Amino acid sequence: MNCLLCGSEKTTIVDTKIRNVKTDSIKVYICKKCGVHFLNPRLTEEELEEYYNGEYRKEYTEKEYYSREKLEEFFKKSLPEATVRINRVKQYINKEDEILEIGCSSGYFLYDIRNKVKTVYGTEWDENNLRYCKELGINVAKNPPDFHKKFDKIFLFHVLEHIKNPISFMKSLKEQMKDDNSMIFIEVPNNQDILLNEYDIPEFKSFYYQSAHLWYFNTTSLSYVLNEAGYEFEIHNIQRYDISNHLYWLKHRNPGGQEYFNEIFNDELKKSYVDNLINTNRNDTLFAIAYKNK
């Protein structure tokens, strides 16, 4: 099996289950050249669009997710994450920016950042979330070209791993960028996550690999995508989950441990743990900033 990203013949299969896939019809492959992990086979573009318009949320959330009450609950619970993301990018944005978020879900990031920029736009394939965004007063459509305009800043938070052809997709986004000063911000999981590798927890692997994520990048493979798409870029290591989450996985073999052991660990220890993960590239997330002017 050749790598679906770089074409290398040096690939191996990961011995693991895939979340929400009951058979072994889909395999996880690792490319030893570019470092990407990928699923094969995968859905067609049409099947993916249909999948994300309803089935995706049904697999990953409770049945009542699409009730107005549950959508609002999810929106409110997500606002702290929006604040974290805004703090990460605030040095790059200004009041005159017209921004686009691709895959904006219920619109929590756009809603939170709207007063810091000129205008906000979002794309979303899930029709229920799309309607909810409209209720919030957010300009929303299915795909970026639907707006017939260009943007100063474009955001993709845990979206690129869902895209079937990430290089072609990133090339196409250049058409949505206003000028050479425009920027794209990309957040994706890092397949060098210590839970996946050194801690090597089988239950985490079967949770981590999921049918909705076609790709699992590291710094090398994400760099390959951005180079092939023609961007200047920088990639930063960030850590979303704390030491409590990791110990919870080690002890209970399932998620849900964020801040669980806060009474035991002080802020200095928690920060030191995160800093060490980041400095040794064992962190859970990559954050890229891409510039049009290559």
N, C-alpha and C positions, 0 to 999 in steps of 0.2 A: 504494500500500500504506500503510494507516494504521498508526501506531505501536501495537503490541500492549500497550504499557504505559500511555501517556497519551492515545492516540487521535489524536494530531496527524497531519495529512496530509503534513507536511514530513519525508519520509524519503527516503534514497538507498540504493542497493545498493553494497556493498563488492566490488570486483573481487578476489576471493581464493578459493583452495581451502579446503576444510574438512577437518580431520584425520579420517582413517578414512572419508571419504565419497568414493567413486570417481567419482560422477557430479555434475552440477551441479543435482541435484533440490532441494537445500536452498540458500537464499540467506542472506547476512548483510545486514541492514539497519541503518542508523544513523538515529536520530531527531534532527533538528536542534533540536527544542524541549527535550526532557528529557535528551538526550545518551546515552540507552541504545543499545546495540547488541543486536540480537536475531536469532534464526534463525526462518525460516519457509519451508515448513511444519514442524510439529513433531509428535511422537508424542502419542497420547491418554494420559490418566492411566493406563489399564490397560496400554497398551503400554510406558509409562515404567517402571512397577513391574516388569513382566516383564523389561525391558531391564536394569535395575539388579540383578536377581537372576541374575547370571551373565554375560550378554553384555558388560556394561560393562567388567568386569575382564579379560575375554578380549581385548578390543580394545586395552587399555592396558598389559597386562602379558604376561609370557611364559606359555606354555601350562601350565607346572607351578605356576602361582600358587596353586592351591587344594590343593596337597599340604601336609601338616602342616608339613613342613620349610620350605616357602616362606612360609607364613603366619607362622610364627614368625620367619623372617628379616625379613620386611617389618615385623612388629611391633617388633623390636629396632632396625631402622634408623630407625623413626619416633619412637622415644623422645626423641631430641634435639629434634625439632620440638615434642613435647609439653612439654618443659621450657621452651622459648621462649614457648609460649602461656601456660603457667602463670605465668611471670614477668610476662607482660603483664597478667594479670588478678588477681594475688595480692592487690593492694590492695583488691579488691572482694569477696573471698570470706572466709568464716569457718567455724569448726569446726561450726557448727550448720546449715550449708546442706545442703539436699537438691538435687542438681543433675541436669540432663538434658543429654546431648549428642545432637543429632539428626544422623544419618548418621555414626555413630561408627566405622565401618570395623572394624579389628581390635581396637579398644578401647584403644589406646595412651595417649590423653589421659586417659581415665577411670581407667585403671590407675595412671597417674603421679600423678594428683591425689587419689586415693581417701583418702589419709591426712590430707589437709588439709581435708576436709569430712565431713559426717555420713554421707551415702550418695550413691552414684552410680548413674545409670540411663542407658541408651543405646538409641537406635533404629537399626535397620539393615535395609535391604531385601534385602541379599545374604545368603542363608541360610548360606553357608560362613563368612563373617565373623561372622554372628550366633552360630553354634555355637562359634566360637573364643572369642568374648567370654564365653559361658557357661562355657567351660573355665577362664577367668581369674577366674570368680566374679563377673562383672558382671551386674547386672540388665538384661536386654536384651529388646526386643520390636520389632515391625515399625513401629508408629506410636505417637506420644505418648499418645493416649487409652487405649491398651491397658493403661496402668499404673493408671488410675483414681485418680490423685492429682495434686497440684499441686507446683510446684517453686519454689525460691528463685532459682536461676540456670539459664538455658538457653543452650546453646552451639551455634552453627552455623558450623563451619569449612569454608568452600568448599562450601556446600550450597545457599544461596539461588539461585545461578545455575543450579541444576538444576531448580528448582521451576517448574512451568508457570504457576501463578497466584500470584506472590509476595505481592501485596497481600492476597488472600483467606487465604493461608497465614499471613501475619503476624497478621492479625486473629484467626485461629483459635488462635494460640498464647497469646493473652490468657487463654483458658480454662485453660491449663496453668500460669499464673503464680499463685503463692500469695497475694500481696497487692501493695499499691502500692509496696512496696520491692523487689519482684522485678525482675530485670534479664535482658535477652537480649544476648548477645555475638555479633556477626556479622562474619565475615571473608570477603571476596570479592575477586576480581581487580579491578584498576582499569583501565578502558579508556583511561586517559591515560598508560599505561606508555610510557616513552620508546622502548622497542624497537619498539612498534607505531606510533608517531607520528614523532617527529623522526628516528630512525634508519631507520624505514620499510623494514624488511628483509622482502622477500616471503616468504622461507622461514619467518620468525618468524610472519607472519600466518597462513600455512597450518598452522602448528603451534598457534598461539594459539586460533584459532577451531576448535571441535570439536563434534561432534554431541551430546555429553553436556551441553554448556553452552548453555542456551537464551537466557541473558541475559548481558550484559557491562555492568556498571554503572560510572558515575562518581559523584562526590559529588552532583551534581544529581539524577540518576535514582534513586540509593539514598535520597536525602532524600525524593523523591517517594513512593516505596514506603512509607517509615516514616511520613510525614505522612498519607497516605491511609489507612494502617492504624491511625492514632490514637495514635502514640507520641511522647513526648518523647525526644530522642536527641542524641548527639554522634558525629561521624565523625572518625576520625584517619587520617592517612596513615602507612603503614609500608612498608618495603622488604624483601622476602624474599631477593632475589638480588643478588649483589655485582658489583663492577666487572669481575672476571674473567669472570663469566658473560656480561656484555654484550660484552666484547671478543672472547670466544670466538664469540658469535653473529656479530659483525661480520667476524671472520676466517674461520670455518669454516661459517657458515650453518646450524648445528644446535646443539641443547642439549648440556649436559654440562660447562660450563666453571666451575661454582661452585668458587671458591678455586684455580683453575687457575694463576693468575699470582701466587700468594701470595709467592713469592720475590722478586718485583719490587716490589710495592706494600707499603708499611708500613701499620700500623693507622691512622695519622693520615690518610693519603690515602684509604684505603678508607672511613673514617667521613665524611670531607669529601664524597666523592662521593655517598654515601647521603643525607647531610643536605641536599645541594643538590637531589637528586631529590625528597625529601620537601617541602622548602620551596617548590619550584616546581610541585608537583602533577604530577610526572612519574614518580612511584613506581609500583610494580607491584601494590599491595594496599591495600584500604580496610578499616578496622576500626571497626565501629559498636557503640555501647553504647546500647541502647534501654530506656526506662523505661515502665512500665505506666500511670503516673498522669496521662496526658493526658485 
